[in-house]
Amino acid sequence: MKELTTKVVVVGSGSAGISAGYELYQNDIPFIMLERGDKVGGAGKFGAHGVFAINSKQQQEKNVKYGYKDAFEGLTSYNHYFVNGELLSRFLKDSGQNIERMKEMGLPVTVEQSEQKAHLHDPLVYHKFNDFKDKMINWDKLPAKFESKGNQVLTETSAIDLDYQDNHLKAVIAEDKDHQKIRINAEKVIFADGGYPGNEEMMRKYYADYDNLLNLGEHKSDGTGIRLCEKLGADSNHTPVLFAHGCAPGQNINPMKRDSSVETLTNLPLLWIDHTGNRFVNEDIVYDFANWANAAHNVGGKYYVIIDQATLDHFKENKVELEDTFERQFCEVGQTPRTDVGPLKNIQSDFDACLETGEVVKADTIEELAEKLGLPVNAFKKSLEEYNQAVKNKKDEVFLKPADELLFTVEKGPFYAIVEHCATLGTLNGVNVDRNCQPVRKDGSPINDLYIVGNNVNGLYSDGYPSYEGIANGFAFVSGWIAAKEARQSL
């Protein structure tokens, strides 16, 4: 077996891992970083658009009044007090300084309005990456910086076990792409490997709607850190928390390309029907990514957007005064977003193409559409009748959708259903930790020499991702920094 020696092993190179590595690099602590993928980065690099913070220099310059008391009490209340208060406090108090650290790392962000229409009037807490492409480029430069001081970044290499004796870490056992084992003698290990979205067994265990979820998480994140900590007695008792974030038709439509009118219509507050044939939410929730996905998760992870040919034709020829919920997310800092959609000249061909792949179902009658979707026909017909009346009256008596969003009836065939899935960016439960990000046993005692961070830990969320934009990525950066700081100070 190949043998290496260092002070600290960092498992993962996403936001938490790269942040931990940067702290060790700055303080000349030797480390080896293990990355399962063929390049550095995780969800924070490939998908996230920003981070949450309070009391940053930028916020102070803008005279933002929202501070620690507001954030701590708000998040504690939002999560019904199912939080690790000390961990939450430390994260919030370090979050502002983290913005300056990210700038030093080559990952600058700018405080600005939320990317979500539902939160445009929220306090300024969201710090958006100045340029998404530059973020990717600069992230890839960090390994060379680390290696310039003699550290190693080993891609396509996974942690598989620990040599842990007499209450202390002796080594991390790793495996490379050729299945060759490596013993890395080390004093500390930081697990920053991003939860378990890539572990089908764990996902099925915790989420009954797994088959309906659109899993956009990092599939290389397979729960290794969580499982290795559990093996040494770490307490992982917690409600499963899905990182539910928005919804989408399926893997065949790439929302990053912004080129499908089918996807555009799923990002609008049209008529939504669940598997029982009923409406289940005020469709205006589309403008809040977390709650939108939570609503879908609550009805089995899947629902249907229902329109008729007249609506499709209207979008083809007209501009519609509805905002695409993802419009702001794809604007760079300083760009002005559109607040309408259309005309969508390719909408018919886009829908026809999706008939072949299953993202869209078409029928000439309501009864036929119900049969194809497996919906109770009477409930479905009643839902359409009630919704059509709400549109005509400009008043939604049940779910209270705003009148200016009650635009389209569903009356004359052919009819279309877009099959929509709850999208998940990952998982947000794992191991219970103390304020230093050390895993703890059921009696609350920390497991020496082990640290676990980011989406691997419990304590920030009760049962779902909150509507505090950028909080998961912000916590990943800060918790990686905390763990590395604590690890180096205890060497």
C-alpha positions in Angstrom: 0.0 0.0 0.0 1.3 3.4 -0.9 1.9 5.6 2.1 1.8 9.4 2.5 2.2 11.6 5.6 0.7 15.0 6.3 -1.0 17.0 9.2 -4.5 17.3 7.9 -6.6 15.5 5.3 -9.4 17.4 3.7 -12.0 15.2 2.0 -13.8 17.1 -0.7 -13.1 20.3 -2.6 -16.4 22.0 -2.8 -17.2 25.2 -0.9 -16.5 23.7 2.5 -13.4 21.8 1.4 -11.8 24.6 -0.6 -12.4 27.0 2.3 -10.8 24.6 4.7 -7.9 24.1 2.4 -7.4 27.9 2.1 -7.3 28.3 5.9 -4.6 25.6 6.2 -2.7 27.0 3.2 -2.7 30.5 4.7 -1.3 29.2 8.0 1.3 26.9 6.5 -0.3 23.7 7.8 0.6 20.7 5.6 -2.5 19.0 4.1 -3.7 16.6 1.5 -7.0 17.2 -0.2 -8.9 14.3 -1.6 -11.4 14.8 -4.5 -13.5 11.9 -5.8 -14.2 13.7 -9.1 -11.8 14.4 -11.9 -11.7 18.1 -11.1 -12.0 20.2 -8.0 -15.3 21.6 -6.9 -18.8 20.6 -5.8 -22.3 22.0 -5.8 -20.9 25.4 -4.6 -18.7 25.7 -7.7 -20.9 24.1 -10.4 -24.3 25.4 -9.3 -24.4 28.0 -6.6 -24.7 31.7 -7.5 -23.9 33.3 -4.2 -23.7 33.1 -0.4 -25.7 34.5 2.6 -23.9 36.8 5.1 -24.6 39.5 7.7 -22.5 42.4 8.8 -20.2 42.3 5.7 -18.3 45.4 4.8 -20.5 45.8 1.8 -23.6 45.6 3.9 -22.1 48.2 6.3 -21.3 50.5 3.4 -25.0 50.2 2.3 -26.2 50.9 5.8 -28.0 47.5 6.0 -29.7 47.3 9.4 -30.4 43.6 9.3 -27.8 42.1 11.7 -27.1 39.2 14.1 -30.2 39.6 16.3 -32.5 39.5 13.3 -30.8 36.6 11.6 -30.3 34.5 14.7 -33.9 35.0 15.9 -35.3 34.6 12.4 -33.6 31.3 11.6 -34.3 29.9 15.1 -37.9 30.7 14.8 -38.2 29.6 11.1 -36.8 26.2 12.2 -39.1 25.9 15.3 -36.0 25.9 17.5 -34.7 22.6 16.0 -31.3 24.1 15.6 -27.8 23.9 17.0 -27.8 27.4 18.6 -24.0 27.6 19.1 -23.2 26.4 15.6 -25.8 28.8 14.1 -24.4 31.7 16.2 -20.8 31.0 15.1 -21.8 30.8 11.5 -23.6 34.0 11.5 -20.9 35.9 13.4 -18.2 34.7 10.9 -20.4 35.1 7.8 -19.5 38.8 7.2 -15.8 38.3 7.4 -16.1 35.3 5.1 -17.1 37.7 2.3 -13.6 39.2 2.5 -12.0 35.8 2.7 -13.8 34.8 -0.5 -12.4 37.9 -2.2 -8.9 36.9 -1.2 -9.6 33.4 -2.6 -10.4 34.9 -6.0 -14.2 34.3 -5.5 -15.6 37.8 -5.1 -19.2 38.5 -4.4 -21.4 41.5 -4.4 -24.3 42.1 -2.0 -27.5 42.7 -4.0 -31.2 42.0 -4.1 -32.4 38.4 -3.9 -32.6 36.5 -7.2 -36.1 35.5 -6.2 -39.2 37.6 -6.9 -40.8 36.6 -3.6 -37.8 38.1 -1.7 -37.1 41.3 -3.6 -38.0 43.4 -0.6 -36.1 41.2 1.9 -33.1 42.7 3.7 -29.9 42.7 1.7 -28.1 39.5 2.8 -27.5 37.7 -0.5 -23.9 38.1 -1.9 -23.8 37.1 -5.5 -20.7 35.9 -7.4 -19.5 38.8 -9.5 -19.1 36.6 -12.6 -20.1 32.9 -12.7 -17.5 31.9 -15.3 -14.7 33.7 -13.5 -15.7 31.9 -10.3 -15.2 28.5 -12.1 -11.9 29.6 -13.5 -10.5 31.0 -10.2 -11.7 27.9 -8.3 -9.6 25.8 -10.6 -6.5 27.9 -9.8 -6.6 27.2 -6.1 -5.1 23.7 -6.2 -1.9 25.0 -7.8 -1.7 27.7 -5.1 -2.1 24.9 -2.4 0.5 22.8 -4.1 3.0 25.7 -4.3 3.5 25.1 -0.6 4.0 21.4 -0.9 0.4 20.3 -0.2 -1.2 17.7 -2.5 -4.6 17.8 -4.2 -5.5 14.2 -5.3 -8.4 14.0 -7.8 -10.2 10.8 -8.6 -9.3 9.7 -5.1 -11.7 8.8 -2.3 -11.6 8.3 1.4 -12.8 4.9 2.2 -11.8 4.2 5.9 -10.0 5.6 8.9 -7.3 4.1 11.1 -8.6 5.3 14.5 -7.0 3.9 17.6 -6.9 4.9 21.3 -9.3 7.8 20.7 -7.1 9.4 18.0 -6.8 9.4 14.3 -3.8 7.6 12.9 -4.5 7.6 9.2 -7.1 8.1 6.4 -7.3 5.2 4.0 -8.0 6.3 0.5 -8.4 4.7 -2.9 -7.5 6.1 -6.3 -9.2 5.6 -9.7 -7.2 2.4 -10.3 -8.5 0.9 -7.0 -5.0 1.3 -5.4 -5.2 1.9 -1.7 -3.3 4.8 -0.1 -2.5 5.2 3.6 -2.3 8.8 4.5 -0.9 9.2 8.0 -2.5 12.3 9.5 -3.5 13.9 12.8 -6.8 15.5 11.7 -9.4 14.9 9.0 -12.1 17.3 7.8 -15.0 15.7 5.9 -16.3 18.2 3.4 -17.8 15.8 0.9 -21.3 17.3 0.5 -23.9 15.0 2.0 -25.4 11.9 0.3 -27.3 12.8 -2.9 -25.2 10.3 -4.8 -26.0 7.4 -2.5 -29.2 5.8 -3.8 -29.6 3.5 -0.8 -29.5 6.4 1.7 -31.8 8.5 -0.5 -34.4 5.8 -0.8 -34.2 5.2 3.0 -35.0 8.8 3.8 -37.2 10.0 0.9 -40.3 8.1 -0.1 -40.6 10.2 -3.3 -37.1 9.4 -4.4 -38.2 8.1 -7.8 -40.0 11.3 -8.6 -37.2 13.6 -7.5 -35.0 15.4 -10.1 -31.6 14.8 -8.4 -29.4 17.6 -9.5 -27.0 17.1 -6.6 -23.4 16.1 -6.8 -23.6 12.3 -7.4 -20.0 11.9 -6.2 -21.3 12.9 -2.8 -22.2 9.5 -1.4 -22.3 10.1 2.4 -18.8 8.8 3.0 -18.0 11.4 5.7 -21.3 10.8 7.5 -20.9 7.0 7.5 -17.3 7.1 8.7 -18.2 9.3 11.5 -21.2 7.1 12.4 -18.8 4.1 12.4 -16.9 5.8 15.3 -20.1 6.5 17.2 -21.2 9.9 15.9 -24.9 10.7 16.6 -26.8 11.2 13.3 -30.3 11.4 14.8 -32.2 14.0 12.8 -35.2 14.5 10.5 -34.1 14.0 6.9 -33.7 17.3 5.2 -33.8 17.5 1.4 -32.1 20.4 -0.3 -35.2 21.0 -2.3 -34.7 24.0 -4.6 -37.1 24.7 -7.5 -38.7 22.3 -9.9 -38.0 21.2 -13.5 -39.5 18.9 -16.2 -36.6 16.4 -16.4 -33.0 15.7 -17.3 -33.6 16.2 -21.0 -34.1 19.9 -20.6 -31.1 21.8 -19.3 -32.3 24.9 -17.5 -28.8 26.4 -17.7 -29.2 26.8 -21.4 -32.5 28.7 -21.2 -33.6 27.5 -24.6 -36.8 25.5 -24.0 -40.2 27.2 -23.8 -41.5 24.1 -22.0 -39.2 24.9 -19.2 -40.2 28.6 -19.4 -43.9 27.7 -18.8 -43.0 25.6 -15.7 -41.4 28.7 -14.2 -44.7 30.6 -14.3 -47.7 30.5 -12.0 -50.0 28.6 -14.3 -52.4 25.8 -13.2 -50.7 23.0 -11.2 -52.4 19.6 -10.5 -51.1 16.8 -8.2 -51.6 13.0 -8.5 -55.0 13.3 -6.9 -56.3 15.5 -9.7 -56.4 18.5 -7.4 -54.7 21.9 -7.1 -52.4 21.8 -4.1 -50.9 25.3 -3.6 -51.0 28.9 -4.7 -48.9 28.6 -7.8 -47.4 32.0 -7.1 -45.1 30.0 -4.8 -43.0 29.5 -8.0 -41.3 32.7 -7.1 -39.8 31.2 -3.9 -37.4 28.4 -4.9 -37.3 26.6 -1.6 -41.0 26.7 -0.8 -41.9 25.9 -4.4 -39.8 22.7 -4.2 -41.1 22.0 -0.7 -44.7 22.1 -2.0 -43.8 19.6 -4.7 -41.9 17.4 -2.3 -45.1 17.4 -0.1 -47.3 15.9 -2.9 -44.9 13.1 -3.8 -42.2 15.0 -5.7 -44.2 15.4 -8.9 -47.1 17.4 -10.3 -48.5 18.6 -13.7 -48.7 22.0 -15.3 -51.9 22.0 -17.3 -52.6 24.3 -20.3 -54.7 24.1 -23.5 -53.9 24.9 -27.1 -55.3 28.4 -26.8 -52.8 29.2 -24.0 -49.9 27.7 -26.0 -50.9 29.7 -29.1 -51.1 32.9 -27.0 -47.6 32.5 -25.7 -46.4 31.9 -29.2 -47.6 35.2 -30.5 -47.7 37.5 -27.5 -45.7 39.0 -24.7 -47.1 37.8 -21.3 -46.8 39.9 -18.2 -45.5 37.1 -16.0 -41.9 36.8 -14.8 -39.9 33.7 -15.4 -38.8 32.8 -11.9 -35.3 31.9 -13.0 -34.8 35.1 -15.0 -33.0 36.9 -12.2 -30.7 34.0 -11.4 -29.2 34.1 -14.8 -28.5 37.9 -14.8 -25.0 38.9 -14.0 -24.5 41.6 -11.3 -25.8 44.9 -12.7 -28.0 43.4 -15.4 -31.7 44.3 -15.5 -34.0 41.3 -15.6 -37.1 41.0 -17.8 -40.4 40.9 -16.0 -42.3 39.3 -18.9 -42.0 36.3 -21.3 -42.6 35.8 -25.0 -43.3 35.7 -27.7 -42.2 32.1 -27.7 -42.0 31.4 -31.4 -40.7 27.8 -30.9 -43.2 26.8 -28.3 -45.1 24.4 -30.5 -42.0 22.6 -31.7 -40.6 22.5 -28.2 -43.8 20.9 -26.8 -43.9 18.4 -29.7 -40.3 17.4 -29.0 -41.1 16.8 -25.4 -44.0 14.5 -26.3 -41.4 12.1 -27.5 -39.3 12.2 -24.3 -42.2 12.2 -21.9 -41.8 15.6 -20.3 -45.2 16.6 -22.0 -48.4 14.6 -22.3 -51.0 15.6 -24.8 -54.7 14.6 -25.2 -57.7 15.8 -27.1 -60.1 15.6 -24.1 -59.9 16.1 -20.4 -60.9 12.5 -19.8 -58.2 11.2 -22.1 -55.6 13.4 -20.4 -56.7 12.2 -17.0 -56.4 8.6 -18.2 -52.9 9.2 -19.6 -51.7 10.8 -16.3 -53.5 8.3 -14.1 -55.6 11.0 -12.4 -59.1 10.5 -10.9 -61.1 12.0 -13.8 -63.9 13.5 -11.6 -61.5 15.3 -9.3 -59.5 16.5 -12.3 -62.6 17.9 -14.1 -63.8 19.6 -10.9 -60.4 21.2 -10.4 -60.4 22.6 -13.9 -64.0 23.9 -13.6 -63.1 25.7 -10.3 -59.9 27.1 -11.7 -61.6 28.4 -14.9 -64.2 30.1 -12.8 -61.5 31.7 -10.7 -59.8 33.0 -13.8 -63.1 34.5 -15.1 -63.9 36.0 -11.8 -60.3 37.2 -11.2 -60.6 35.8 -7.7 -59.1 32.6 -6.3 -61.3 31.7 -3.3 -59.2 28.7 -2.3 -55.5 29.3 -2.7 -55.7 33.1 -3.1 -53.6 33.4 -6.2 -53.2 37.1 -7.2 -55.7 38.4 -9.8 -53.0 39.5 -12.2 -51.8 35.9 -12.4 -55.2 34.4 -13.1 -54.7 34.7 -16.9 -55.5 31.5 -18.7 -58.4 29.1 -18.5 -58.1 25.5 -19.6 -61.2 24.8 -21.7 -60.7 23.6 -25.2 -58.5 20.7 -26.5 -56.0 19.6 -27.3 -54.7 19.8 -23.7 -51.2 19.5 -22.5 -49.6 18.5 -19.2 -46.0 19.2 -18.4 -44.6 16.6 -16.0 -42.8 18.6 -13.3 -40.4 17.2 -10.7 -39.2 18.5 -7.3 -35.5 19.3 -7.9 -33.0 18.6 -5.2 -29.5 20.2 -5.1 -28.4 17.7 -2.4 -29.1 16.8 1.2 -28.9 18.8 4.4 -28.8 16.3 7.3 -26.0 14.2 8.5 -24.0 14.2 11.7 -24.6 16.2 14.9 -21.7 18.4 15.7 -20.5 20.9 18.3 -19.7 24.6 17.7 -16.2 23.6 16.4 -17.7 21.3 13.7 -16.5 18.1 15.5 -18.9 15.2 15.3 -20.4 14.3 18.7 -21.7 11.1 20.3 -25.1 10.7 21.8 -23.8 11.9 25.1 -22.5 15.1 23.4 -18.8 14.3 23.7 -16.7 15.2 20.6 -14.9 12.6 18.6 -11.2 13.6 18.7 -9.4 14.6 15.5 -12.5 14.4 13.3 -14.3 17.4 11.8 -17.3 17.4 9.5 -18.8 20.4 7.7 -21.2 21.8 5.1 -24.1 19.6 3.9 -22.8 16.8 6.1 -24.0 18.3 9.4 -27.2 18.7 11.4 -28.1 21.9 13.2 -29.1 24.6 10.7 -32.3 23.2 9.4 -35.4 21.5 11.0 -37.2 19.8 8.1 -36.6 21.8 4.9 -34.3 24.3 3.3 -35.3 27.8 4.5 -36.0 30.8 2.3 -32.7 32.6 3.2 -31.0 32.7 -0.1 -27.4 31.4 -0.2 -27.4 30.0 3.3 -26.3 26.5 2.4 -23.3 27.8 0.4 -22.5 30.4 2.9 -22.5 27.9 5.7 -20.3 25.5 3.7 -17.6 28.2 3.3 -17.8 29.3 6.9 -17.9 25.8 8.4 -14.9 24.7 6.4 -13.1 27.7 7.7 -14.1 27.0 11.3 -13.1 23.3 11.1 -9.7 24.1 9.6 -9.1 26.8 12.2 -10.0 24.4 15.0 -7.9 21.6 13.5 -4.7 23.7 13.1 -5.1 25.2 16.6 -5.3 21.7 18.2 -2.3 20.2 16.3 
